[in-house]
Amino acid sequence: MSDLEANKAVALRLIEIFNGRRLDLLEDVLHPEFRGRGISAFATEGSESGPGARRKLYEMFYRAIPDARGEVLEVVVEGDKVVLVDRFGGTHRGELFGRPGTGDHIEWRRSTSTPFVTAGSSKTPS
């Protein structure tokens, strides 16, 4: 597997982990020095690193949107970067960014650019 293919596989695996609720696999996919930035519009409290940073983000979504699912719409791999365009959605049942659950279906798209320092080892998150 080339470095490009390995990096793409890691990025896609994060969506599989999210959808499968398999947070125990984050340590297998993310580098221990992985830096979590949360969501760019809503910065997380403090600076966290390691797979635990991504775990906290996913857990927040699971509490607020128990049936949340992600879908990859497009993948571009070039150099040391993987760019994903994906869509997430589900039923808003719990608090999300200070807003109580509404029972409504919510959905959003995002694009992320993830640089890789070494093949298959993401050190900088989306």
N, C-alpha and C positions, 0 to 999 in steps of 0.2 A: 504494500500500500504506500503510495507517495505521501509526502508531507501534506500536500493540498487535500488529498482524500482523507487523511487522518484528522486534520483540522475540521473538515466538513463533518465528519462522523461525530466528533465531540460536540459540535454545535447542535446537530440534529438530535443527539442523545439527550441533551438537556430538555428538549420538548417531550421526548418519550418519558423521561423521568417525571416531568411535571404531570403529564396526562395519566401516567400509571401510579402516581402518588408513591413513588419509590425513592423517597428522600435518602434512604440508606445507601443508595448508589452514587450520591453526589461525591463522596470521597474517592470513588473509583474514576470519576470523570474530571474533577476540578483539582488543580494544583493547590497545595497547601497555602501558597502565597496569593491565591486568587483574591482580587480586590472587588468587593461588592459596592456598587454605586446606587443600588435600588433602582428607582425609576427617575429619570432625569428631571421630570417636573416635580417630583416629590422625593427629595433627598432623604435617605435613612438617617436615623440619629447616630451620630458618631461614625467613626471609620472602622469597618470590620473587614477581616480578611479570612480566607479559608472557605471551605464548603459551607460552613455554618452561616455565612453571610447570605448565600443563595437560599439556604434552608429557611431562614427567617422570612425572606421575601415570599417564597412559595407558601409557607404556612399562613402568612397574612392573607394571601389570596384564597386559600382553602377555607379559612374561617369566614371570609366575607362572601365568597362565591363557591359554595361546596361542590357544585357540578362544573367548575371551570375546566375548560379544555383549550388547548392550543393547536393551531394548524399552520404548518409552514406553507407559505404561498410562493416564495421565491428564495433561491440561494445563489449567491455569487461568491466565488472563491478566487482570490488573486493575491499573490505574494504571501504575506503572513496574516492576511485578514480573511475572515468569513463574514459576509453580510447576509443577514436573514431579514426577510419581510414575512411577518407572521400575523396571525389574528388570534385573539383570545376572547373568550366570552363565556357566559353562564348566567345563572339566576342570582341576583344581588340579594342575599339573605341576611348578611351580617354587616357590621360597621366596616366601611372602607374609606380611608382618608378622612375620618371624622364624620362621615355621613352614615346614618343608620340604614339598614337594609330596606329595600323597597318592594321586593318580590318581582321586580321587573327584570327582563333579560337585558343584559348589557354586553357590549362588544366593543373591542378596540383593536386597531392595527398598530403595529410598531415596526420600526426597522432598527436593526442593531448592527454595529460593526465591532467584531471581536478580534483583536490582534492576538496572535499566538507567538510566544517566545520560543518554544520548541514544539515539534510536531506532537499533536495529541495532548497538549498540556496548556490549558487556557489560564493565563495569569491575569488578564485584564477582562472584566466582564462587560457584557452589554448593558 
